[in-house]
Amino acid sequence: MTTSDPTAAADTARTAAITGAGRGIGRAIGTTLRAAGHRVAHLDIRAPDDRSDLTEPDEVMFVECDVADEVAVDSAFSRIEASFGPVEILVNNAGIFTIEPLGDTSREAWDRMFAVNVTGAFLCTKRAVPGMKANGWGRVISIGSSAGKTGGSKHMAAYGASKAALMAFAKAVASEYACHGITSNALAPALIDTAMVDGIADFADRIPVGRLGQPHDVAAAVAFLASEEASFITAEVMDVNGGFLID
């Protein structure tokens, strides 16, 4: 039985890996995919203080991983494969965010932004797609940003550029792997209420739907793109922004 409800039990339990999943949007995505019946590996550079919901060894695991480190990525995916099998749903969510004038942005800061936000997705996707290709099924979902479309607000050159690159990367993966049953899409959230962007509550009046986005709003979109119902959707950048950006 299929269903349009992304939180309903999945027809087939898949193995999902989510980067940057220790808190915020990534943690919400993990919870939603587990509710859909999938086995979920949460990857993050450090363990969250509270891991009480990550202690069911047959359904969920936490793996420390710096996505910008190729050796660490390979080790993390090997651990996932040993416990849950090949990754079939990859969510490239890990990212860093800074607001800094272009003139004050160091080369080191620029490189680190791209290392985490773009190279991390490249390394994880490259590691995951052989297993997806062998199975003839896969979902790659990358969490971009509306800043990747607009350049972002003032003093966000590095962040906006990195998210634009990530969303272009998602499209490139889509065109290369569509013939193998693998879809690749990106989301472009805006004004999601998480710790990473503390202090945005004052922006709620700029959003047509009248509220900030919540992590579960993004998670629901991920669950849909990971489902069988989304098998004909690939190379898409889906807005999750309450009408904040209409393009």
Solvent accessible surface area in square Angstrom, and as a share of the most:
residue,aa,sasa,rsa
1,M,205,0.92
2,T,94,0.55
3,T,48,0.28
4,S,102,0.66
5,D,70,0.36
6,P,41,0.26
7,T,68,0.39
8,A,34,0.26
9,A,82,0.63
10,A,38,0.29
11,D,83,0.43
12,T,68,0.40
13,A,47,0.36
14,R,35,0.13
15,T,0,0.00
16,A,0,0.00
17,A,0,0.00
18,I,0,0.00
19,T,2,0.01
20,G,17,0.16
21,A,0,0.00
22,G,4,0.03
23,R,155,0.56
24,G,30,0.29
25,I,29,0.15
26,G,0,0.00
27,R,43,0.16
28,A,21,0.16
29,I,0,0.00
30,G,0,0.00
31,T,79,0.46
32,T,18,0.11
33,L,1,0.01
34,R,52,0.19
35,A,57,0.44
36,A,6,0.05
37,G,36,0.35
38,H,17,0.08
39,R,69,0.25
40,V,0,0.00
41,A,0,0.00
42,H,2,0.01
43,L,0,0.00
44,D,25,0.13
45,I,77,0.39
46,R,163,0.60
47,A,31,0.24
48,P,25,0.16
49,D,159,0.82
50,D,87,0.45
51,R,114,0.42
52,S,85,0.55
53,D,54,0.28
54,L,13,0.06
55,T,91,0.53
56,E,79,0.36
57,P,109,0.69
58,D,117,0.60
59,E,82,0.37
60,V,2,0.01
61,M,25,0.11
62,F,20,0.08
63,V,3,0.02
64,E,110,0.49
65,C,7,0.04
66,D,41,0.22
67,V,10,0.06
68,A,27,0.21
69,D,61,0.32
70,E,104,0.46
71,V,122,0.70
72,A,28,0.21
73,V,3,0.01
74,D,69,0.36
75,S,61,0.39
76,A,2,0.02
77,F,1,0.00
78,S,51,0.33
79,R,125,0.46
80,I,0,0.00
81,E,62,0.28
82,A,93,0.72
83,S,71,0.46
84,F,18,0.07
85,G,19,0.18
86,P,64,0.40
87,V,3,0.02
88,E,19,0.09
89,I,0,0.00
90,L,0,0.00
91,V,0,0.00
92,N,6,0.03
93,N,21,0.11
94,A,19,0.15
95,G,25,0.24
96,I,58,0.29
97,F,45,0.19
98,T,72,0.42
99,I,108,0.55
100,E,57,0.26
101,P,48,0.30
102,L,122,0.61
103,G,79,0.76
104,D,98,0.51
105,T,30,0.17
106,S,51,0.33
107,R,174,0.63
108,E,129,0.58
109,A,40,0.31
110,W,83,0.29
111,D,61,0.31
112,R,98,0.36
113,M,4,0.02
114,F,50,0.21
115,A,27,0.21
116,V,12,0.07
117,N,1,0.01
118,V,25,0.14
119,T,54,0.31
120,G,2,0.02
121,A,6,0.04
122,F,87,0.36
123,L,15,0.08
124,C,0,0.00
125,T,4,0.03
126,K,116,0.49
127,R,63,0.23
128,A,5,0.04
129,V,8,0.04
130,P,79,0.50
131,G,21,0.20
132,M,0,0.00
133,K,98,0.42
134,A,89,0.69
135,N,81,0.42
136,G,42,0.40
137,W,33,0.11
138,G,0,0.00
139,R,5,0.02
140,V,1,0.01
141,I,1,0.01
142,S,0,0.00
143,I,8,0.04
144,G,3,0.03
145,S,11,0.07
146,S,11,0.07
147,A,7,0.05
148,G,13,0.12
149,K,78,0.33
150,T,82,0.48
151,G,40,0.38
152,G,29,0.28
153,S,78,0.50
154,K,161,0.68
155,H,71,0.32
156,M,20,0.09
157,A,42,0.32
158,A,12,0.09
159,Y,17,0.07
160,G,3,0.03
161,A,36,0.28
162,S,0,0.00
163,K,9,0.04
164,A,40,0.31
165,A,34,0.26
166,L,3,0.01
167,M,11,0.05
168,A,61,0.47
169,F,45,0.19
170,A,2,0.02
171,K,99,0.42
172,A,56,0.44
173,V,10,0.06
174,A,2,0.01
175,S,95,0.61
176,E,114,0.51
177,Y,41,0.16
178,A,52,0.41
179,C,112,0.67
180,H,59,0.26
181,G,34,0.33
182,I,1,0.01
183,T,11,0.06
184,S,0,0.00
185,N,2,0.01
186,A,0,0.00
187,L,0,0.00
188,A,0,0.00
189,P,11,0.07
190,A,10,0.08
191,L,35,0.17
192,I,11,0.06
193,D,65,0.34
194,T,20,0.12
195,A,59,0.46
196,M,85,0.38
197,V,30,0.17
198,D,118,0.61
199,G,68,0.65
200,I,20,0.10
201,A,68,0.53
202,D,123,0.63
203,F,66,0.27
204,A,27,0.21
205,D,126,0.65
206,R,149,0.54
207,I,8,0.04
208,P,95,0.60
209,V,95,0.55
210,G,54,0.52
211,R,115,0.42
212,L,17,0.09
213,G,14,0.13
214,Q,60,0.27
215,P,27,0.17
216,H,112,0.50
217,D,34,0.18
218,V,0,0.00
219,A,0,0.00
220,A,43,0.33
221,A,14,0.11
222,V,0,0.00
223,A,5,0.04
224,F,71,0.30
225,L,2,0.01
226,A,3,0.03
227,S,26,0.17
228,E,78,0.35
229,E,74,0.33
230,A,0,0.00
231,S,67,0.43
232,F,203,0.84
233,I,54,0.27
234,T,50,0.29
235,A,42,0.33
236,E,83,0.37
237,V,24,0.14
238,M,50,0.22
239,D,54,0.28
240,V,23,0.13
241,N,15,0.08
242,G,30,0.29
243,G,25,0.24
244,F,80,0.33
245,L,36,0.18
246,I,145,0.74
247,D,122,0.63
